[in-house]
Amino acid sequence: MKEGMSASIHKALENQNLAGILDRWNYPATRAKAFEGVDFEALRSKIADIKGEAAGRLDELAETFKKNAEANGIKVFRANSAEAARQYIANLCKEKGVKKIVKSKSMATEEIHLNHFLDEFGIQSDETDLGEWICQLAHQTPSHMVMPALHLTKEEISDLFAEETKQPLDNDIQKLVKVARKAIREKFFEADMGISGANIAIAETGSIVICTNEGNARLVTTLPKVHVALVGLEKLVPNYTDAAPILAALPRNATSQLLTSYASFISAPTLNDDGTMKEVHIVLMDNNRLKMAEDPKFKEALQCIRCAACLNVCPVYRLVTGHVFGDIYTGGIGTILTAWFNELKSAEDIQALCIGCDKCKDICAAKIDIPGLILEIRRRAATKEGLPFIYKSALQVINNRKVFHTMLRTASVLQKPFVKEGFIRHLPMFLSGLSEYRSLPSVAPSPFRDIFKTLKQPKCDEKAAFYAGCALDFVYPDAGVAIVKILNKAGIEVLFPEEQSCCGIPHWGSGSFDMAADAAERNILPLLEGDPKYIVVSCASCTTALKKEWAKILKEQHRETLIPAANKVASRTYMFTELVDKLIKEKRLTPKEGIELHTLTYHDSCHAKRHVGVFKEPRAALSAAGYEIKEMNECDTCCGMGGSYTLKQPEISMQMLKRKLENIEATGAEFVSAECPGCLIQLRGGLDKSGSKVKAIHPAELMVDKFK
């Protein structure tokens, strides 16, 4: 990561205003109210179908739109590139003698840096959306796609307005809005041209749709004698009917409104106040959108309706906002658009900020797999540029079972001077930063694979292969022992394939799909030896690999031979608590009577809840085992671990952990549990460092003595 990005992250995290902005809004609650009585899944499926189908025929829709708009008296220009769009508008300004422009809904103009381009010709461009105008006064780009000036305080805005109006101002928001309204109103009457964007472009009528809350877009599109709309091709839909679901979802998902204050449909020029006919020009901009539509993976991103809900729920964006996590377009979806509308390399640093928690995927109004597409950016970057030498070497070591395990065994000996009560709380010299925010786990004296050989199990007809994963094997072997004991009580004999090694999730997450496929190949057949009925995993990340990714990665890497076996592994794979819940319901596990009641709160790991859909089962199993569940706020928000993310982005990771620990403490629970060793490393380390009395315990260890 470039030094400039690291400095920007540090600066953003020091800005206390940024951290609390989205919290003060309480978006999840207000959004939920806006969607009351609406089937969001059905609505977003409809939008995905409409936009996905449209993305498959953008060129055709653009020609249909052009024909129908021109029949209505609108002039339509198809711009293949950003340069072509800029030049068309500049030439039009020259032809019409334009000196002053007012703008609204102009994110597409930000994409092509239109203001700077026109400034070179002495043409003044004034933003009239309040947030955009504030950003213009601050000489900054928007930090949010719907709320551009989200990052600024009322005090900072007051100073900007005072400088612009040359009058002293206080921080009263209503007064500041009046000042802005008065200052901007004058610009409408002076403007020779209005430039807007559009939320939707309807091919069958040649109409554009603009949704706003301030009303200024109506002035931009009606008062000046020339109106230019710059519209990306992805805004095209076939007909009016197709616009309806978008209009239903956009305000609800964007700002928790049922409707925006204004929805303008522009289909033809109107008369100016002097009786002449207004000129309306629509620039349909490609700028790599058609190439994107031809890409079988990234075509999906063209479904975006720019509601920015993905930003509102992103735990990383919440901390650093769009000036760090983004370019012109911000957040995860902005990373994808930047990679295409600019170039892949320009998204290099931005994509590294995505922790892959998948919250954006669940809330996207167009069902875009944003984290999956960011992974594809990483894969293509890794294929084209290669991974950094040190990181690639580390991944190669992890993939070499004998070397990696030997290193871990060696570490268990070398760490002894630094270990106290199972933690490494301080490291010397240049390593000290690793233990600054949380205590580190020690490598266990004996890994689970060694302990397993000493366990006495009953001979049972039913078998389960146990895939331990690296962290449980070498850091938390006691959890593995507890898993074996509980399954034995249910009449299941546990097998432990000695050849098992890393599942490949670290390689997959870095974009190195070839090494991830290598990892899958090494594990698949050993896990099926002995024909086990179940394959039990107690790490959410590993479960994702076995159940969701191995078969896909093998197909991606054209290694078809093992795909049937990978599918067999997936069909037999259970998370441990998922299987325990099943066994309790089948009355094969019976909770003891009269057990002492303890309280716990449960942290849903990102992979467990949003990748494999396991979140009810651990709660049900733990409740049956006698625990009172006290739900924490944001129980399914990322703890900041993210595998290697915590090493690459330590400042962001620790701020996410801090928030998680506050939510845990607020419950008053005795324990916090999570079925992900990575999350437990983060939670245990943070709780220990803060001196908390709350203990982070694996579900298996909490339940091992609770069944008959």
ABEGO torsion letter per residue (X at the ends): XBAAAAAAAAAAAABAAAAAAAAAAGAAAAAAAAABGBBAAAAAAAAAAAAAAAAAAAAAAAAAAAAAAAAAGBBBBBBABAAAAAAAAAAAAAAAGBABBBBBGAAAAAAAGAAAAAAAAGBBBBBABAAAAAAAAAGBBBABAABAAAABBAAAAAAAAAAAAGBBBBABAAAAAAAAAAAAAAAAAABABBBBBBABBBAAAGBBBBBBAAGAAAAAAAABABBBBBBBAAABBABAAAAAAAAAAAAAAAAGBABBABBBBBABBBBBAAGBBBBBBBBBBAGGAAAAAABAAAAAAAABAGAGAAAAABAAAAAAEAAABEBABBEAAAAAAAAAABBAAAAAAAAAABAGAGAAAAABAAGBBAAAAAAAAAAAAAAAAEBBAAAAAAAAAAABAAAAAAAAAAAAAAAAAABBGGBBABBBEAAAAAAAABBBBBBBABBAAAAAAABBBBBBABBBBBBAEAAAAAABAAAAAAAAAAAAAAGBBBBBBAABBBAGAAAAAAGBAAAAAAAAAAAAAAAABGGBABBBBABAAAAAAAAAAAAAAAAAAGBAAAAAAAAAAAAABBBAAAAAAAAAAAGABBBBBGBBBBBBBBBBBAAAAAAAGBAAAAAAAAAAAGBBBBBBBGAABBAGAGEAAAAABAAAAAAAAAAAAAAAAAAGBABBBBBBAAAAAAAAAAAAAAGBABBBBBAAAAAAAABX
